[in-house]
Amino acid sequence: MARTVVISGGGTGIGFAAAEVFAAGGEQVVLLGRREEVLARAADRVPGALYCAADLSEPQGARRAAEFVAREFGTVDVLVHSAGGNGRLEPRPGFEDPLEAVAHDWTVNFRLNTLTATLLTEALKDHLATPGGRVLFLSSIAAYRGSGSGAYAASKAALHPYAFDLARQLGPRGITVNLVAPGLVEETDFFGGELPEERRKALISETSTGRVGHPGDVAQTLHWLASPAAGHITAQVIQVNGGAERGH
């Protein structure tokens, strides 16, 4: 029987790659995100996919998405949190007060990367398959090394203790909770354009594998964590970065 797989941020990048992988395995995929036109295009390319546009960083948006999923399917077997992104790409008003600028940057990053995941999880928690449910968060190598400004990295690192607490809470129901922390992944909108070649080469040089990551690398890891083979793995962070977190 096909499982119901809910993927936030499923319209592009890693989320879309995950949608393709799960759908190829015969699963029913539901795509969530802010941009309806992006979700509609993605759903056309994923067999049988449904979508619901909602701002998951707002309680009412997360509630609306959860109600859509519950109404259509009742039970969620796999919940993948891929929504989020680089807060520096969001609209940013000018600030005369530097502290106001700091407050804005940190608030935007936590809304994008932390609230989207925690609000949707809480909204769907009672609908997770029991037993056998899977909750999967997208963290980042930045959670271990920083991100330059700190705001993005902190917003991803904040997911770790939440996921660990959730794993303890949901474990008795036979539900596992894990995180995947990618390094540099191309073919996404994270950088808002092409990464400068000098920066790209520097990031590749930090890996042990000598290459960039691709959305499929992360999607296949998510797929494995959602499989019966990973049924005794919970409260873990799986790094998919070619060894870059260890450095050279």
Secondary structure per residue as TSV (DSSP state, phi and psi in degrees):
chain	resnum	aa	ss	phi	psi
A	1	M	-	360.0	134.9
A	2	A	-	-67.1	139.0
A	3	R	-	-87.9	157.2
A	4	T	E	-95.0	121.1
A	5	V	E	-116.8	115.2
A	6	V	E	-101.2	125.9
A	7	I	E	-126.0	111.8
A	8	S	E	-78.9	148.1
A	9	G	T	65.7	28.5
A	10	G	T	-81.1	1.5
A	11	G	T	-84.4	-20.2
A	12	T	S	-145.3	168.7
A	13	G	H	53.7	-133.6
A	14	I	H	-64.0	-40.7
A	15	G	H	-61.3	-42.9
A	16	F	H	-66.8	-41.4
A	17	A	H	-60.0	-40.1
A	18	A	H	-64.4	-40.6
A	19	A	H	-58.9	-43.4
A	20	E	H	-63.1	-41.9
A	21	V	H	-66.6	-46.0
A	22	F	H	-67.1	-41.0
A	23	A	H	-64.6	-35.9
A	24	A	H	-63.9	-25.6
A	25	G	T	-88.1	8.0
A	26	G	T	88.2	11.8
A	27	E	-	-85.2	153.7
A	28	Q	E	-86.1	118.9
A	29	V	E	-105.6	137.4
A	30	V	E	-122.2	123.6
A	31	L	E	-100.5	132.9
A	32	L	E	-122.8	150.7
A	33	G	E	172.4	177.2
A	34	R	S	-81.3	-32.4
A	35	R	-	-102.8	107.0
A	36	E	H	-61.4	-39.9
A	37	E	H	-65.3	-35.6
A	38	V	H	-68.2	-43.9
A	39	L	H	-63.4	-41.0
A	40	A	H	-62.0	-43.4
A	41	R	H	-63.5	-42.1
A	42	A	H	-65.0	-43.1
A	43	A	H	-62.4	-32.5
A	44	D	H	-65.4	-22.6
A	45	R	H	-99.3	-5.7
A	46	V	S	-115.3	116.2
A	47	P	T	-54.4	124.0
A	48	G	T	75.2	3.4
A	49	A	-	-69.9	143.4
A	50	L	E	-112.1	164.8
A	51	Y	E	-146.9	158.6
A	52	C	E	-144.1	121.6
A	53	A	E	-87.7	127.6
A	54	A	-	-162.9	147.5
A	55	D	-	-85.1	101.9
A	56	L	T	-74.5	-7.7
A	57	S	T	-83.0	-3.6
A	58	E	S	-112.5	137.8
A	59	P	H	-52.6	-42.7
A	60	Q	H	-67.7	-32.4
A	61	G	H	-69.0	-45.6
A	62	A	H	-62.4	-39.8
A	63	R	H	-64.9	-42.0
A	64	R	H	-64.5	-42.5
A	65	A	H	-63.4	-42.9
A	66	A	H	-64.5	-39.9
A	67	E	H	-66.0	-36.9
A	68	F	H	-61.4	-48.6
A	69	V	H	-63.9	-45.1
A	70	A	H	-63.6	-38.8
A	71	R	H	-67.1	-40.0
A	72	E	H	-78.6	-37.2
A	73	F	H	-129.3	-21.5
A	74	G	S	81.0	-55.5
A	75	T	-	-118.3	140.9
A	76	V	B	-108.2	121.0
A	77	D	S	-86.4	-40.5
A	78	V	E	-134.6	128.5
A	79	L	E	-118.9	115.2
A	80	V	E	-111.9	123.1
A	81	H	E	-100.3	95.3
A	82	S	-	-111.4	-5.8
A	83	A	-	-66.3	146.1
A	84	G	-	143.0	-163.9
A	85	G	-	153.4	-170.3
A	86	N	-	-82.4	109.9
A	87	G	G	-60.4	-20.9
A	88	R	G	-68.3	-17.1
A	89	L	G	-88.3	-9.5
A	90	E	S	-76.8	154.3
A	91	P	-	-52.6	134.0
A	92	R	-	-133.4	110.0
A	93	P	-	-67.5	160.2
A	94	G	-	-75.6	142.7
A	95	F	-	-126.6	130.1
A	96	E	S	-81.1	-31.9
A	97	D	S	-91.4	116.9
A	98	P	H	-61.3	-29.5
A	99	L	H	-69.5	-32.6
A	100	E	H	-65.4	-37.0
A	101	A	H	-64.2	-42.7
A	102	V	H	-62.2	-46.2
A	103	A	H	-60.4	-40.9
A	104	H	H	-62.4	-49.3
A	105	D	H	-61.2	-43.0
A	106	W	H	-69.7	-39.6
A	107	T	H	-64.2	-44.7
A	108	V	H	-60.7	-46.0
A	109	N	H	-64.8	-40.0
A	110	F	H	-70.4	-33.4
A	111	R	I	-65.6	-45.1
A	112	L	I	-67.1	-45.1
A	113	N	I	-106.5	-23.2
A	114	T	I	-106.5	-53.7
A	115	L	I	-64.2	-38.5
A	116	T	H	-56.4	-38.8
A	117	A	H	-79.7	-44.3
A	118	T	H	-71.4	-40.9
A	119	L	H	-65.4	-43.6
A	120	L	H	-66.2	-39.3
A	121	T	H	-60.6	-47.8
A	122	E	H	-64.0	-36.0
A	123	A	H	-68.9	-29.9
A	124	L	H	-104.8	-1.5
A	125	K	G	-55.3	-42.0
A	126	D	G	-73.8	-10.9
A	127	H	G	-101.9	2.4
A	128	L	B	-70.7	139.2
A	129	A	-	-58.1	132.7
A	130	T	T	-130.7	111.1
A	131	P	T	-85.1	-179.8
A	132	G	T	98.9	-4.0
A	133	G	-	-66.4	153.5
A	134	R	E	-133.1	131.0
A	135	V	E	-119.5	126.3
A	136	L	E	-130.6	125.4
A	137	F	E	-108.5	146.2
A	138	L	E	-96.3	111.4
A	139	S	-	-96.4	-147.4
A	140	S	-	-163.7	154.5
A	141	I	T	-58.2	-27.1
A	142	A	H	-61.8	-26.3
A	143	A	H	-64.2	-21.2
A	144	Y	H	-98.2	-30.8
A	145	R	H	-119.0	-6.5
A	146	G	-	88.1	170.6
A	147	S	-	-135.6	17.9
A	148	G	S	96.8	-59.1
A	149	S	S	-93.3	-24.4
A	150	G	S	92.6	-30.5
A	151	A	H	-66.0	-48.5
A	152	Y	H	-62.4	-47.2
A	153	A	H	-59.1	-43.8
A	154	A	H	-65.3	-36.4
A	155	S	H	-68.0	-29.8
A	156	K	H	-80.1	-41.5
A	157	A	H	-61.8	-30.4
A	158	A	T	-62.5	-23.6
A	159	L	H	-70.5	-24.2
A	160	H	H	-63.0	-56.9
A	161	P	H	-64.2	-32.8
A	162	Y	H	-61.8	-45.8
A	163	A	H	-64.4	-38.3
A	164	F	H	-65.5	-43.3
A	165	D	H	-62.2	-41.7
A	166	L	H	-65.3	-37.3
A	167	A	H	-62.2	-41.2
A	168	R	H	-66.4	-39.4
A	169	Q	H	-69.4	-41.5
A	170	L	H	-94.1	-12.3
A	171	G	G	-53.3	-44.9
A	172	P	G	-60.6	-19.8
A	173	R	G	-88.9	2.7
A	174	G	T	77.5	26.2
A	175	I	-	-110.3	133.4
A	176	T	E	-103.5	153.4
A	177	V	E	-136.9	122.1
A	178	N	E	-141.2	167.6
A	179	L	E	-126.1	150.1
A	180	V	E	-121.2	129.1
A	181	A	E	-115.7	97.7
A	182	P	E	-77.2	159.1
A	183	G	-	-96.8	-140.5
A	184	L	S	-64.0	122.1
A	185	V	B	-126.0	120.6
A	186	E	-	-86.7	176.3
A	187	E	S	66.3	34.5
A	188	T	S	-131.9	174.7
A	189	D	S	-94.5	11.3
A	190	F	T	-59.8	-40.5
A	191	F	T	-90.4	-4.2
A	192	G	S	70.1	18.5
A	193	G	S	157.0	-170.3
A	194	E	-	-75.5	133.1
A	195	L	-	-70.3	133.2
A	196	P	-	-53.3	137.8
A	197	E	H	-59.9	-36.4
A	198	E	H	-64.0	-42.4
A	199	R	H	-67.0	-39.9
A	200	R	H	-60.3	-47.1
A	201	K	H	-63.7	-37.2
A	202	A	H	-64.5	-41.7
A	203	L	H	-68.4	-39.6
A	204	I	H	-63.7	-37.4
A	205	S	H	-64.6	-19.9
A	206	E	T	-79.2	-15.4
A	207	T	S	-84.7	160.6
A	208	S	S	-91.3	-17.4
A	209	T	S	-92.6	-13.3
A	210	G	S	72.1	28.3
A	211	R	S	-151.9	165.4
A	212	V	-	-78.8	164.6
A	213	G	B	-88.7	159.4
A	214	H	-	-125.5	154.6
A	215	P	H	-51.5	-36.3
A	216	G	H	-62.8	-31.3
A	217	D	H	-59.4	-44.0
A	218	V	H	-75.5	-40.6
A	219	A	H	-60.9	-41.2
A	220	Q	H	-66.9	-33.8
A	221	T	H	-66.8	-43.2
A	222	L	H	-60.3	-42.8
A	223	H	H	-61.3	-41.7
A	224	W	H	-65.8	-43.9
A	225	L	H	-62.6	-24.6
A	226	A	T	-88.2	-2.6
A	227	S	S	-89.1	162.6
A	228	P	G	-58.7	-27.4
A	229	A	G	-62.7	-23.5
A	230	A	G	-105.3	22.3
A	231	G	T	-64.5	-19.1
A	232	H	T	-108.4	18.2
A	233	I	-	-109.5	119.8
A	234	T	-	-152.4	157.8
A	235	A	S	59.8	38.6
A	236	Q	E	-120.9	154.1
A	237	V	E	-114.6	114.0
A	238	I	E	-96.8	118.3
A	239	Q	E	-89.8	129.7
A	240	V	E	-122.1	80.4
A	241	N	S	-144.3	16.9
A	242	G	T	63.6	22.1
A	243	G	T	84.8	8.2
A	244	A	G	-65.5	-28.9
A	245	E	G	-63.6	-27.3
A	246	R	G	-79.3	-23.9
A	247	G	-	75.3	179.5
A	248	H	-	-137.8	360.0
